[in-house]
Amino acid sequence: MATKSSLAPAAGVATEVHGVHELLGLPVWTQGRSALFDLMREGVPKGELIELHSVNAEISMQVRNEPDYLELMRLNPTNIMDGEGVRRMVALKYGQLFERISGSDLVTELATLAAEESWSVFLLGASEAVSERAAAKLLELNPRLALARWSPPFECDERGAPTARVSEAVTAEILERIARARPTVLIACLGSPKQELWVKQHEATLLASGVRIVMGAGGSLDFLAEKTKRAPKRVSDMGLEWLWRLAHEPRARFSRMATRLPRFVVHGLSDALAHRWRKAG
């Protein structure tokens, strides 16, 4: 398990929390898009590094078995509620329904903000074809956007499974390309928790390369490139996006959802109700 000091934010990393709520020990951003965008506009000139990481029902359970992942999420005040289940559980806990920020939507919105503020963007990850199509879509929506990208080679272990960490050789190439591009915004699509752990490990280097905003975007470029079909908005708003994904990717998702989602309901309800009982007492 990583020590507390090994996961302490690098100098210049934004750590101030303004009324952030939490669920199952993880801070969640509840002030909405407008306040989040204001935070980024204010933070970039200050030279801070703002990290946007997603929290959904599956991630809330995944971190409990991965100490490094858990610790970095606990230290990050700008974890976005990228899941209706988390949003509703937070609402139950605090008696207020907060705005949900979809990670897939935020990629596009962040690119638009970058174009408006003359910030450059670097897309990291996904396949070459997906990255190319996603970049073309972002440029179609934001013709003035300064955009660079790179799709690192897909790394597997000796059993052919995806590696949990980015190798030293690939990391060196990533950091060199980012240093050359000097982007303000880095959108990392390496999968969770690989992308979050990689960003945490290289915070100081990213800051030195001009990066001020990092978003862990997982498979969001697949949606943007239309490789993967997103759930209709009404399905997502009903909290049934998990069912949509399960229907479209049963082999990839069944085992994870079958164990994590019931646990999330049990632990989330326990956290929410315990909080309400303490307040009532």
The 8 nearest C-alpha neighbors of each residue, nearest first, counted from 0:
[[1, 66, 2, 67, 65, 3, 70, 5],
 [2, 0, 67, 5, 3, 6, 66, 4],
 [1, 3, 5, 4, 0, 6, 67, 7],
 [2, 4, 5, 6, 7, 1, 70, 0],
 [3, 5, 7, 6, 2, 1, 8, 9],
 [6, 4, 2, 3, 7, 1, 8, 200],
 [7, 5, 4, 3, 8, 71, 2, 1],
 [6, 8, 4, 5, 3, 9, 74, 71],
 [9, 7, 12, 6, 10, 199, 14, 202],
 [10, 8, 12, 203, 202, 11, 7, 199],
 [9, 11, 12, 8, 203, 47, 202, 13],
 [10, 12, 47, 48, 9, 13, 46, 206],
 [13, 11, 48, 47, 10, 9, 8, 14],
 [12, 14, 47, 49, 48, 15, 11, 42],
 [15, 13, 12, 16, 76, 75, 74, 8],
 [16, 14, 13, 17, 76, 75, 12, 19],
 [15, 17, 76, 19, 18, 14, 77, 13],
 [18, 16, 19, 15, 76, 30, 20, 28],
 [17, 19, 16, 20, 30, 29, 28, 76],
 [20, 18, 17, 28, 16, 27, 26, 29],
 [19, 21, 27, 26, 18, 29, 28, 22],
 [22, 20, 26, 25, 27, 24, 23, 19],
 [21, 23, 25, 24, 89, 26, 27, 20],
 [24, 22, 25, 270, 21, 267, 59, 266],
 [23, 25, 22, 21, 26, 73, 69, 270],
 [24, 26, 21, 73, 22, 23, 27, 72],
 [27, 25, 21, 76, 20, 19, 73, 78],
 [28, 26, 78, 21, 20, 79, 19, 29],
 [27, 29, 79, 77, 19, 78, 30, 26],
 [28, 30, 31, 97, 27, 19, 98, 20],
 [31, 29, 34, 28, 32, 35, 98, 97],
 [32, 30, 98, 29, 33, 34, 35, 28],
 [33, 31, 35, 34, 36, 100, 30, 98],
 [32, 34, 36, 35, 31, 37, 30, 38],
 [33, 35, 37, 36, 32, 31, 30, 38],
 [36, 34, 32, 38, 37, 33, 31, 39],
 [35, 37, 39, 33, 38, 34, 32, 40],
 [38, 36, 34, 40, 39, 35, 41, 33],
 [37, 39, 35, 41, 36, 40, 42, 34],
 [38, 40, 42, 36, 41, 37, 43, 35],
 [39, 41, 37, 38, 42, 43, 36, 44],
 [42, 40, 38, 39, 43, 37, 44, 45],
 [41, 43, 39, 45, 47, 40, 44, 38],
 [42, 44, 46, 45, 211, 40, 41, 47],
 [45, 43, 46, 42, 41, 40, 47, 211],
 [46, 44, 42, 43, 47, 41, 11, 48],
 [45, 47, 43, 44, 42, 11, 211, 48],
 [48, 46, 11, 12, 42, 13, 45, 211],
 [47, 49, 211, 12, 212, 13, 11, 50],
 [50, 48, 212, 13, 211, 47, 213, 12],
 [51, 49, 213, 214, 212, 52, 48, 77],
 [52, 50, 214, 77, 78, 213, 215, 49],
 [53, 51, 78, 215, 79, 214, 50, 54],
 [54, 52, 79, 81, 78, 80, 55, 102],
 [55, 53, 80, 81, 58, 79, 78, 59],
 [56, 54, 82, 58, 81, 57, 85, 59],
 [55, 57, 59, 58, 85, 263, 84, 260],
 [58, 56, 60, 59, 55, 259, 61, 260],
 [57, 59, 61, 60, 55, 56, 54, 62],
 [60, 58, 56, 57, 61, 62, 55, 54],
 [59, 61, 58, 57, 63, 62, 259, 263],
 [60, 62, 58, 63, 59, 64, 57, 65],
 [61, 63, 69, 65, 64, 60, 68, 59],
 [64, 62, 61, 60, 65, 69, 66, 59],
 [63, 65, 62, 61, 66, 60, 69, 68],
 [64, 66, 62, 68, 63, 67, 69, 61],
 [67, 65, 69, 68, 0, 70, 64, 62],
 [68, 66, 70, 69, 1, 65, 71, 0],
 [67, 69, 71, 65, 66, 70, 62, 72],
 [70, 68, 62, 66, 72, 67, 71, 65],
 [69, 71, 73, 67, 72, 68, 66, 74],
 [70, 72, 74, 73, 68, 69, 67, 6],
 [71, 73, 75, 69, 74, 70, 68, 25],
 [74, 72, 70, 25, 71, 75, 69, 26],
 [73, 75, 71, 72, 70, 76, 14, 7],
 [74, 76, 72, 73, 77, 71, 78, 14],
 [77, 75, 26, 16, 78, 14, 74, 19],
 [78, 76, 28, 51, 75, 79, 27, 50],
 [79, 77, 52, 27, 53, 28, 51, 76],
 [78, 80, 53, 28, 81, 27, 54, 77],
 [81, 79, 54, 99, 82, 100, 86, 53],
 [82, 80, 101, 55, 53, 54, 79, 102],
 [81, 83, 55, 84, 85, 80, 86, 56],
 [82, 84, 86, 238, 85, 87, 236, 81],
 [83, 85, 87, 82, 86, 238, 56, 88],
 [86, 84, 88, 83, 87, 82, 55, 56],
 [85, 87, 83, 89, 84, 88, 80, 90],
 [88, 86, 90, 84, 89, 85, 83, 91],
 [87, 89, 91, 85, 90, 86, 84, 92],
 [90, 88, 92, 86, 91, 87, 85, 93],
 [91, 89, 96, 95, 87, 94, 88, 93],
 [92, 90, 88, 94, 89, 93, 271, 87],
 [91, 93, 271, 89, 90, 94, 88, 275],
 [92, 94, 90, 95, 91, 89, 275, 271],
 [95, 93, 90, 91, 92, 96, 89, 275],
 [94, 96, 90, 93, 97, 91, 89, 92],
 [97, 95, 90, 98, 87, 94, 86, 89],
 [98, 96, 29, 95, 99, 90, 86, 31],
 [99, 97, 31, 100, 29, 96, 30, 86],
 [98, 100, 80, 101, 86, 97, 81, 83],
 [101, 99, 81, 80, 79, 102, 98, 105],
 [100, 102, 81, 104, 103, 105, 99, 82],
 [103, 101, 105, 104, 81, 100, 216, 106],
 [102, 104, 219, 101, 105, 106, 222, 216],
 [105, 103, 101, 102, 106, 107, 108, 100],
 [104, 106, 108, 102, 107, 103, 109, 101],
 [107, 105, 109, 104, 108, 103, 110, 102],
 [108, 106, 110, 105, 109, 104, 111, 137],
 [109, 107, 105, 111, 110, 106, 112, 104],
 [108, 110, 112, 106, 111, 107, 105, 113],
 [109, 111, 113, 107, 108, 112, 114, 106],
 [112, 110, 108, 114, 113, 109, 141, 115],
 [111, 113, 109, 115, 110, 114, 116, 108],
 [112, 114, 118, 110, 116, 111, 115, 117],
 [115, 113, 144, 117, 111, 112, 116, 143],
 [114, 116, 112, 113, 117, 111, 118, 144],
 [115, 117, 113, 118, 114, 112, 40, 111],
 [118, 116, 114, 115, 113, 119, 144, 145],
 [119, 117, 113, 183, 116, 114, 120, 184],
 [118, 120, 145, 182, 183, 146, 184, 113],
 [121, 119, 184, 146, 182, 185, 183, 145],
 [120, 122, 147, 185, 148, 146, 182, 186],
 [123, 121, 148, 186, 185, 187, 147, 149],
 [124, 122, 187, 149, 188, 148, 150, 186],
 [123, 125, 150, 188, 189, 151, 187, 149],
 [126, 124, 130, 150, 188, 129, 127, 189],
 [125, 127, 129, 128, 150, 130, 124, 151],
 [126, 128, 130, 150, 129, 131, 125, 149],
 [129, 127, 131, 126, 130, 132, 125, 133],
 [128, 130, 126, 132, 131, 127, 224, 133],
 [129, 131, 127, 133, 128, 132, 125, 126],
 [130, 132, 134, 128, 129, 133, 127, 135],
 [133, 131, 135, 224, 129, 134, 130, 136],
 [134, 132, 224, 136, 130, 223, 135, 131],
 [135, 133, 137, 131, 136, 132, 130, 138],
 [134, 136, 132, 138, 133, 137, 139, 131],
 [137, 135, 139, 133, 134, 138, 132, 140],
 [136, 138, 134, 140, 139, 135, 141, 133],
 [139, 137, 141, 142, 135, 140, 136, 134],
 [138, 140, 136, 137, 141, 142, 135, 134],
 [139, 141, 137, 138, 142, 136, 111, 107],
 [140, 142, 138, 144, 143, 139, 137, 111],
 [143, 141, 138, 144, 139, 140, 137, 114],
 [144, 142, 141, 114, 145, 138, 117, 115],
 [143, 145, 114, 141, 142, 146, 138, 119],
 [146, 144, 119, 120, 143, 147, 118, 114],
 [145, 147, 120, 121, 119, 144, 148, 134],
 [148, 146, 121, 120, 122, 180, 145, 149],
 [149, 147, 122, 121, 123, 146, 150, 130],
 [148, 150, 123, 151, 122, 124, 147, 127],
 [149, 151, 124, 127, 126, 125, 123, 152],
 [152, 150, 124, 149, 153, 169, 173, 123],
 [153, 151, 154, 150, 169, 126, 124, 127],
 [152, 154, 151, 155, 161, 126, 150, 162],
 [153, 155, 162, 161, 152, 156, 165, 166],
 [156, 154, 161, 162, 159, 160, 153, 157],
 [155, 157, 159, 158, 160, 162, 161, 154],
 [156, 158, 159, 155, 160, 162, 161, 154],
 [159, 157, 156, 160, 155, 161, 162, 154],
 [158, 160, 155, 156, 157, 161, 162, 154],
 [159, 161, 155, 156, 158, 162, 157, 154],
 [162, 160, 155, 154, 156, 163, 159, 153],
 [161, 163, 155, 164, 156, 154, 160, 165],
 [162, 164, 193, 161, 165, 192, 155, 156],
 [165, 163, 162, 193, 166, 197, 196, 194],
 [164, 166, 170, 169, 167, 163, 197, 162],
 [167, 165, 169, 168, 170, 164, 154, 162],
 [166, 168, 170, 169, 171, 165, 172, 164],
 [167, 169, 171, 170, 166, 172, 165, 173],
 [170, 168, 172, 166, 171, 167, 173, 165],
 [169, 171, 167, 173, 172, 168, 166, 174],
 [172, 170, 168, 174, 169, 173, 167, 175],
 [171, 173, 175, 169, 170, 174, 176, 168],
 [174, 172, 170, 176, 175, 171, 169, 177],
 [173, 175, 177, 171, 176, 172, 178, 170],
 [176, 174, 178, 172, 173, 177, 171, 179],
 [177, 175, 179, 173, 178, 174, 172, 180],
 [176, 178, 180, 174, 179, 175, 181, 173],
 [177, 179, 208, 175, 181, 176, 180, 174],
 [180, 178, 176, 177, 181, 175, 208, 174],
 [179, 181, 177, 178, 182, 176, 147, 121],
 [182, 180, 178, 209, 208, 179, 177, 183],
 [183, 181, 119, 120, 184, 210, 180, 121],
 [182, 184, 210, 211, 119, 118, 209, 120],
 [183, 185, 120, 212, 182, 210, 213, 211],
 [186, 184, 213, 121, 120, 187, 212, 122],
 [185, 187, 214, 122, 213, 123, 121, 215],
 [188, 186, 123, 215, 216, 189, 214, 185],
 [189, 187, 217, 124, 216, 190, 123, 125],
 [188, 190, 194, 124, 217, 187, 193, 125],
 [191, 189, 217, 193, 188, 194, 192, 218],
 [192, 190, 193, 194, 217, 195, 189, 215],
 [191, 193, 195, 194, 196, 190, 68, 163],
 [194, 192, 191, 196, 195, 164, 190, 163],
 [193, 195, 189, 197, 196, 192, 191, 190],
 [196, 194, 198, 192, 197, 193, 199, 215],
 [197, 195, 199, 193, 198, 194, 192, 200],
 [196, 198, 194, 200, 195, 199, 193, 201],
 [197, 199, 195, 201, 200, 196, 202, 194],
 [200, 198, 196, 202, 197, 201, 195, 6],
 [199, 201, 197, 198, 202, 196, 6, 203],
 [202, 200, 198, 204, 199, 203, 205, 197],
 [201, 203, 205, 199, 204, 198, 200, 9],
 [202, 204, 206, 205, 201, 9, 207, 10],
 [205, 203, 207, 201, 206, 202, 208, 174],
 [204, 206, 208, 202, 210, 207, 203, 201],
 [205, 207, 210, 203, 209, 208, 204, 202],
 [206, 208, 204, 205, 209, 203, 210, 178],
 [209, 207, 178, 205, 206, 181, 210, 204],
 [208, 210, 181, 206, 207, 183, 182, 211],
 [211, 209, 183, 206, 205, 182, 208, 184],
 [210, 212, 48, 183, 43, 47, 49, 184],
 [213, 211, 184, 49, 48, 50, 210, 185],
 [214, 212, 185, 50, 184, 186, 51, 49],
 [213, 215, 51, 186, 216, 50, 187, 52],
 [216, 214, 187, 52, 217, 194, 186, 188],
 [215, 217, 188, 219, 214, 187, 218, 186],
 [218, 216, 188, 190, 219, 189, 215, 191],
 [217, 219, 221, 220, 188, 216, 190, 222],
 [220, 218, 103, 222, 221, 216, 217, 223],
 [219, 221, 223, 222, 218, 133, 224, 129],
 [222, 220, 226, 224, 219, 218, 227, 223],
 [223, 221, 225, 227, 219, 220, 224, 226],
 [222, 224, 220, 225, 133, 221, 219, 136],
 [223, 225, 133, 132, 221, 222, 226, 129],
 [226, 224, 222, 227, 223, 221, 228, 220],
 [225, 227, 221, 224, 222, 228, 129, 223],
 [228, 226, 222, 225, 221, 229, 224, 223],
 [227, 229, 225, 222, 230, 226, 221, 247],
 [230, 228, 222, 231, 227, 244, 225, 243],
 [229, 231, 240, 243, 234, 235, 232, 228],
 [232, 230, 234, 233, 229, 235, 240, 236],
 [231, 233, 235, 234, 236, 230, 237, 229],
 [232, 234, 236, 235, 231, 237, 230, 238],
 [235, 233, 237, 231, 232, 239, 236, 240],
 [234, 236, 240, 232, 238, 237, 233, 239],
 [237, 235, 233, 238, 234, 232, 83, 239],
 [238, 236, 234, 235, 239, 233, 83, 240],
 [237, 239, 83, 235, 236, 240, 84, 234],
 [240, 238, 242, 241, 234, 237, 235, 243],
 [239, 241, 235, 243, 242, 238, 234, 230],
 [242, 240, 244, 239, 243, 245, 238, 256],
 [243, 241, 245, 239, 240, 244, 246, 247],
 [244, 242, 240, 246, 241, 245, 230, 247],
 [245, 243, 247, 241, 246, 242, 248, 240],
 [244, 246, 249, 242, 248, 243, 247, 252],
 [245, 247, 243, 244, 249, 248, 242, 241],
 [246, 248, 244, 245, 249, 243, 228, 242],
 [249, 247, 245, 251, 250, 246, 244, 252],
 [250, 248, 245, 253, 252, 251, 246, 247],
 [251, 249, 252, 248, 253, 254, 245, 247],
 [250, 252, 248, 249, 253, 254, 255, 245],
 [251, 253, 249, 255, 250, 254, 245, 256],
 [252, 254, 256, 249, 255, 257, 250, 251],
 [253, 255, 257, 256, 252, 258, 251, 250],
 [256, 254, 252, 253, 257, 258, 259, 57],
 [255, 257, 259, 253, 260, 258, 254, 252],
 [258, 256, 254, 255, 253, 259, 260, 261],
 [257, 259, 256, 255, 260, 261, 254, 262],
 [258, 260, 256, 262, 57, 261, 60, 255],
 [259, 261, 263, 256, 262, 258, 257, 57],
 [262, 260, 264, 263, 259, 258, 265, 257],
 [263, 261, 265, 259, 260, 264, 266, 258],
 [262, 264, 260, 266, 261, 267, 265, 56],
 [263, 265, 267, 261, 262, 266, 268, 260],
 [266, 264, 262, 268, 263, 267, 269, 261],
 [267, 265, 269, 263, 268, 264, 262, 270],
 [268, 266, 270, 264, 269, 263, 265, 271],
 [267, 269, 271, 265, 270, 266, 272, 264],
 [268, 270, 266, 267, 272, 271, 273, 265],
 [271, 269, 267, 273, 268, 272, 266, 274],
 [272, 270, 92, 268, 274, 273, 269, 267],
 [271, 273, 275, 274, 269, 270, 268, 276],
 [274, 272, 276, 270, 275, 271, 269, 277],
 [275, 273, 277, 271, 272, 276, 270, 92],
 [274, 276, 272, 278, 277, 273, 279, 92],
 [275, 277, 279, 273, 278, 274, 280, 272],
 [278, 276, 280, 274, 275, 279, 273, 272],
 [279, 277, 275, 276, 280, 274, 273, 93],
 [280, 278, 276, 277, 275, 274, 273, 272],
 [279, 277, 278, 276, 275, 274, 273, 272]]
